[in-house]
Structure formats: structure tokens, C-alpha cells
Amino acid sequence: MANSSHFYLNGDGLISMPGEFQIAGIESLYDRIDEKEVIKIPQPIENAITVHIIVRGDGFNASINYEFALPALNNTEKVVYAWKLGNWTQCTSSCGGGVQYRKTLCYANGELTYNDEFCWTFAQNKRPTRRIRVCNKHECPSRWWVGPWQYCPVTCKWSEGVLPVRRRTVMCLDQNEVVVEDDRCNSTVKPLSTEPCSLNLPTCKVSEKLDNLILRVQNL
């Protein structure tokens, strides 16, 4: 889109990102929806503009659809449009620093309307910019990280005595995923790092007892 000497959008072979642009002196909206380009110019423009279409590929039928609004005649009910900032959104994080937004909303006679095109044209105030702020900046509590269980160190059990145990790694991590002292996680019970092996282990034969004894000594 351009006038005789200047491209407002997508000029010089560059594709513009969706957003707000000045087109013929009017703050306008540019968006791309489902491979369609949408341009909204909310106020009258005084200078002519030209729309160029770049066709890619063969057999593509490009087209331009447009619409415009005219003031209603003999309308006795006056509608007052105004921009307002909405409430702060919920913080994006409960700790460690998140963000909140206040979106710009369009109101008609004091009631929220989801069609903001009329505010772009008839609003009695200037459109405020969306606000953003940091929230919940306090440090996140440390937490326990639990690794997977290792395999049982033996393949059979003795007929008498304590069952062999298997192990897993349990660490205390801070909000930056750095290992810290276990005391930092004392607000919750530390998960077990050992547990008896399965009761379904077969009873060892004489030769297996010696092999498993060596394995148990190596895993102490």
C-alpha cells in the first residue's frame, strides 16, 4: 500500500509484521489472518492511496474486498464511544517475576463492545496504549527434584534377611534450577531416596548368592 512516492506497508520487498501503522496520516491496523491481509483505516483520509498485489504461483486468483462506513441519517439516539483501559490481567507467574497487562477496550455508551472499529473512528478520547507491569517478584520457594528409580542391584533375593534396596537421586533446587542445601526445601518432606526391591525377586541359588553378594558390596 503506497502513495505516489512512499510505501506504508510491505515496501521494498520487505513484509511488515502485524501492528499499528501510520497510513496517509491516520493510525491504522494491519493484520494477517488465514493467509489474508487485513487493513483497517478508522478515519477518513485526504490523499489517495494505491494498493499493489503481489501474486505468487500460477493460477492464483487474487482479489481485494473493501467496505466503508457512512454516518447514519436521522439517527435520534446518540452513541458515545470512548477508549478505556481494562483491569489488570492475572499475573503470568505466582513467583519469580511475572507480567500483567491492561488491554485497551472500546466502550459504547459506557458498555463494553467487542467491535472496536467504531472507537477508532468516533471515540471522544485518544486511544491509550496497553499497560504492562512486573508482578510477583518474590523468590520462588525451593523444591525437591526426584530422579527415576535405578534398577535393583541384584537379580535374586536371599531366602532370609533384609530385601536389597534400589536408589534414586533426590535434590533440592532453587528457582533457577540450581542445587542447594536440603535445608532450603524443609517446608516439605524430602521424598525417599531408597526403597526395598520388589518382593517378586526369585530366591537365589548357591552360585547366585555369591554373585549377588559381590554386587551388593560394590553398591554400598
Secondary structure by P-SEA (a helix, b strand, c coil): cccccccccccccccccccccccccccccccccccbbbbbbcccccbbbbbbbbbcccccccccccccccccccccbbbbbbbbbccccccccccccbbbbbbbbbbccccccccccccccccccccccbbbbbcccccccbbbbbcccccccccccccccccbbbbbbbbbbccccccccccccccccccccccccccccccccaaaaaaaaaaaaaac
